[in-house]
Structures are given as C-alpha cells and as structure tokens.
Amino acid sequence: MLIQPSHPEISISRQCELIALPRSSYYYAPAGESDYNLELMRIIDEQYLRTPFFGSRQMTRWLRNQGHLVNRKRIRRLMQIMGLEATVPGPHTSRPHPEHKIYPYLLRGMVLRHSNLVWSADITFVPMPVGFMYLVAIIDWYSRFVLAWRLSNTIDTPFCLDALAIALADGAPCIFNTDQGCQFTSSDFTGQLLAEEILISMDGRGRALDNVFIERLWRSVKYEDIYLRDYGSVPELEQGLADYFRFYNHERPHSSLGGRTPAEVHWSSLPEQV
C-alpha cells in the first residue's frame, strides 16, 4: 500500500504530497455495479477497443455469441455509463447537453507542422476489480505528448477542468478538439478555452475517429498498463498511471514519430522553434 493511514509521524496529506498523489484521489471510492455487470463492462471495454463501430445492438449480439445471456437494454445502459458509442452515424445513448453550444469540427484536412497547434481531450472508462473509474487525458496531436490527465469516480466536468488547468500552465494550442460530451461543451470548460483565445473544435456525432490520436492512446494505456496490472485501489491506479504516462512520454519510442519519444518531438517542435 502506497499510503499508510496509521503512520506514526507522517500525515496522510504529507504522504500524498511526497508521492505527488492528489489528496482527493486517496479518498476516492471506485463507482460500483454488480459483480456481473462489472465483468460485462470489462469485456465490453476490451471489445470496444477492437471494434469501436459496435453500438449497443451489435455489442449485445456479440456478447450473446460469447455465451452471455444479456439483453440490449442492459448493454445500452452499461455502455452509456462507460461513455461508449459507435463510431458511425446513427442513434446513440449519450447526448450533448441541449443548452450547450456545439462548435464545428475544424481539423478535416489539416496538416500538422508543430506542437501546440492542436490539442485533444477525451474521457475513458477504467475497470477495476471492484468498481470503476474515469480517466481524462489531454494530448498534443503533433507529438502525441500527454500534457495532463486526471482520474474521477464520476464522469463530470471538474476533473476535466483540473486537467485543462495543468495543461495550460505550460502553454496553449491554437485549436482544442473534443467530442460533444457535456463535460466539454459546458460553459465552464469552453469558457476557459475562449479566455485563452483558443479555437474550439468538436467531433461530429458518432465520429470518435475524428479524435483518432487519443483513441490510440487509450489502446496503449489499457493494453500496456491497466489490463496487465489490475490495480486494486485508486491510489495504486493513480501511481501506476503516473509511472506509465512518464514512460509513454519520455521512454516509449513511437513508430509514427520516426522512433522518437513524444517528449523529444514535443519540446523540439514548439512554434517558436519552427
């Protein structure tokens, strides 16, 4: 256990500070479902990474073919909790807030020439042995550098704002791209971007592939870390992700970057150096 609640000399707050763990994360309890629903959510999560075009109807049929006696109503509800929808046009369970402004997609045909031109944010479901969490990350499109990330046990706006504040502390993009989730269309989130004079771009409905670079990040972090380690607590998950994203940014070569790491590309290609 990373944190020792009964340590005779060091408080929980100080222990969190020493390992760079937000104190709120220590007290988080993963969101819960029945054991069987959690098993289904883990299976759905892995299958969705392989077939992101599966909506609830196709996912239900696939699960039945694997021997799970489930109905579409259950799978639709679980996919909604997980924030998943098919990457093709059609009816979906998650909707943007009806009162939030939706911005047009600005990136079609864009040629990336340097870092801090386009950033993207997205949220993904993180299965745990008991319950689940949500992970938000902000990534630079050109360098694939993970600028910031945060965990939450609710799929809300505040943890997205925390990640945005961390990312903006070191710079700002010309364009910020997200999906149409209510966390990103909220006036709190878009207001921060507009205050920094950042252009806002949003994926079309059912177009998760508009945000393809961060979708690839999710595959990497889940297959290379989360699924392998099965973190048993939120502090362990937080520390494990900190280690993984440090590795991803500074040590993991990317073939799409000519064998260089995201950090190498990001810091060497900032606009001032182009």
N, C-alpha and C positions, 0 to 999 in steps of 0.2 A: 504494500500500500504506500503510495507516494506521500500522503498526508497522515500524520499521527495525531488524532484528536486529543489524546491524553498526554501529549509530550509535556514533561515537567517544566521546560524552560522556554519553548518557542510556541507562540500562539498560532492558531490556525491562520490568521491573517498574514503573519510573518512567513509561515511555511509556504503559503500560496505565492507570496511575493518572491521568495527565493527561487521557486521553480517557474516563475512567470505564468502562474495559473490565475485567471480572474477569480476572485473570491466567490462570485455568484455561481461559477461553474462547480465549485466544490459542493454547494448545497443543492444543485440541480438533481432532481429525480427523473429518470427517463419516463416519457409518456408511456402509458400502458394499454394493452389489449389482452385478450385471452391468449393462452399459450398457442392454441392452434392458429389463431389469426396472426400472431407474431411469426409463426412458421410460414404461413402463406405469404406474408409481407416480405420475408427474406427471399422466398422463392421468386415472387413477383419482381422484386428489385433486381435480382441477378438476371432473370429472363428479359426484363425491360432493357438492360444494358446491351443484350444481344439483339433484341427485336424492338427498337423504340417505336416502330409503327403499330405495335399492338395496342388497340383500345381495350376497353373492358370486355367487349364481346369476344374478341379473339383471345384475350388472356384467359377468359373463363373456359373457352373450348380447349385451349392448350392445357390448362390445369386438369380438366376432366380427362383428357388423353393421358395424363400422368397419373391418374388414379384418384384424384381429389374430387369428392362429390360436393361441388360447390355450385351456387347459383350466381347469376350475373349481378344481382343486387348486392350481394356481399362483396364481390370483387370490385364492383364500381365504387362502393364506399371505401374499401381499403386503398384503392388507387387514388381516390380523392384525398384521403388522409396523407398519403405519401406524396401528393403533388404531381402525380404522373398523368400524362395524357398522350395519345398517339401523335406522332409527328406527321400526320396527314390531315388535310381539311376534313371537317365533319363535326358532329355533335360531341361535346366534351363536358365533363363534370365540373371542372374548375373554370371560374369566370372572373374577369376583372371586376373591380367594384364599379357599379353603374354610375356613380358620381365622379369617378376619377377620369382625368383626361388621358387619352391614349395617343401616343406620339407615333409618327410614321417610322418605318424601317429605313435607315439611311445608308446601309452598308452594302447594298447589292452592287456588285461590280467594282467595289473599292479596292485599290491596290495599296497594300500596307508597305510603308517605306521606313518606318522608325517606331521606336517605343513611344508610349504616351500619346498615340494617335487615337486608338480605340481601346477602351476597357469594357469588360462584360462582367455581370454578376448573375449568379444563379443559386438556387437552393436545392439540396438533395437530401433524401431520406437516409438515415444511418441506422441499420438494425443493430440491436444489442441482445445479449442473452435474455435479459428481462427488460422489455420496453424498447423504446427507440428515441432517437434524437434527430434534429435537423442541422445541417451544415450549410452555411452560406460562404461563398468564396468570390473574390474579385480578381480577375486575371487580365493581364495585358495581352491583346491579340497578337501583336507582332512577336514578342519574345516568349510568350506562354508563361511569363513570370507571375506567380501567385502573390498579389500585392497585399492581400488581407483575407482573413477568414474568421468566422465565429460560430459557436455552437449554441443551440437553444432547444428546450424541450417543447416549445410552441412555435408554430410557423407564423410568426408575427413580424412587425416592422422594426422594433427596437434593436434586435441583434443585427439586422441588415444595416441600420444606421451606425451601429458601433463599427462594423467592418468598413463602411464607407469613410468614417472619420479617420480610421487608421490609414487607409489607402491615400486619402487626400493630404495627409500630413507630409508625404514625401513627393508630392507632385499632383498633376491633374491631366486628364486626357482632353483631346478635342471633342470626342464623342463617347458617350456612355450608353451601352446597349444592355437591355434586359428583356425578359419576357413580359407578359401583361399581367403577372400576378399582382394582387392588391398591395403586397408589401412594396413593390417597386413603382406602382402607379400612384401611391399615396402622396399627398402634398408634402408630407414631412421629408420623404425621400427625394422626390423631384425638386422640391424647393432648395435642398442642399446643392443639387447639381446646377440649378438655374442661378443660385447665388454665386457660384464659381464660374459662371458663363460657359458652362459645358453643354454641348448639344445633346439632346436626348433621343435615343433610337430604341424602338421596341419591336420585337419579333412579331410576325404575323400570327394569327390564331392557328394553333396546331402546327407551328413551324419551329420546333425545338432545334432543328438543324440550322436555323439562322444563327444560332449561338453555338456552332459546332465545336469551337476550341474548348469551351468549358465543359461540353458534354464529353469530350475526350479526357479531360482532367478527371471527371467523375469515374470513368472506367479505370484510369490509372490508380487513383487513390483507393478505390474499393478492391480491385483485384491484387494490388501490390501491398496493401496495408490492412484495411478494415476486415475483409473476409479472411485474411490469413491469421489475424491476431485475436479476433473475437473479444474485444475489450470488455471487461466485466463491470466497470464503473465509469462514471463520467470523468472524474479526474484522470483515470488511466487513458481514456479516449482522448481527452484534451492534450495530455502529454505526448501520447503516441502520434497524434496528428501534427503537433508542433515539430516532432522529430521528422515525420515523413515530409512535411512541406519544406523543411530545411534541406533535406536530402533532394527533394524534387527540384528545388530552385538552384541549389549550389553544387550538386554532385551528379545528378542523373542526366546523362547525355541524351539529346533528342535528335533522332534522325532527320526530322523536319527542320532542325536548326543546324544542319551540317555537322552533327556530333557535338556541338557546343551545349552548354547548360543554359537554362533560361536566364540566370543571373548574368552570365557572360554577355549574352546578347542584349539584355535589357539595359545594363549600365553603359554599354559601349555604343548604344544607338539612340541615346536620348536626342531630342530635336536640336539642342544647342550644338551637338557634335556632328550633325548631318551636313 
